[in-house]
Amino acid sequence: MSMKYLGWIMLIVLVAFAGCARQAPGFSAPMLRAGEVDREGRLVNDDEFVLSENRGKYVLVFFWMADSHLCRVQAGWVQRAWERFGGRDDFTVIGLSLDDNPSETIRFTEAAGMSFPQAYLGKWEFDQVRPAYGTRGVPAVFLVNPEGKIVGVNLRDGEILDVVTEQLKVGKK
């Protein structure tokens, strides 16, 4: 292999690691559970998910919308990660809905069998969390390590389980 190609490969690897080692933007979002929406579909729950309160854990962050087919597919993979690792003290998942109202989110999570914690960010155009993560679309799945660094960016399908599994092994050292 020529030095020219080796240099390019090293640059690509360096950029990939640099992008995955940035600090995760902090956020809080109102938690969602069945029966916590009024007749107009407004959230009536005061509980919040706060990223900084989960320091010391791996947090799988899943941005999604109920009307997206791709989000439905990724929700299955996120659910598998929750089923496999959700019982651990050092791991949690948070689904962040960008639907127009929380009642849509609750209906979809129940129909899809999504048992991991859900929060409601509100309408796409008003959300400030998703842009802070640098994503322009959904689904978007990130893994944040116990120190608050992003160690997995825009994870998809089986890659979600692979990255979570590998990071939890690393975290045990």
Sequence and secondary structure as in RCSB ss.txt:
>XXXX:A:sequence
MSMKYLGWIMLIVLVAFAGCARQAPGFSAPMLRAGEVDREGRLVNDDEFVLSENRGKYVLVFFWMADSHLCRVQA
GWVQRAWERFGGRDDFTVIGLSLDDNPSETIRFTEAAGMSFPQAYLGKWEFDQVRPAYGTRGVPAVFLVNPEGKI
VGVNLRDGEILDVVTEQLKVGKK
>XXXX:A:secstr
  HHHHHHHHHHHHHHHHHHSSB    EEEEE TT B TTS B    EEEGGGGTTSEEEEEEE TT HHHHHHH
HHHHHHHHHHTTSTTEEEEEEE  SSHHHHHHHHHHHT  S EEE   GGG SHHHHTT  SS EEEEE TTSBE
EE S  THHHHHHHHHHHHHHT 
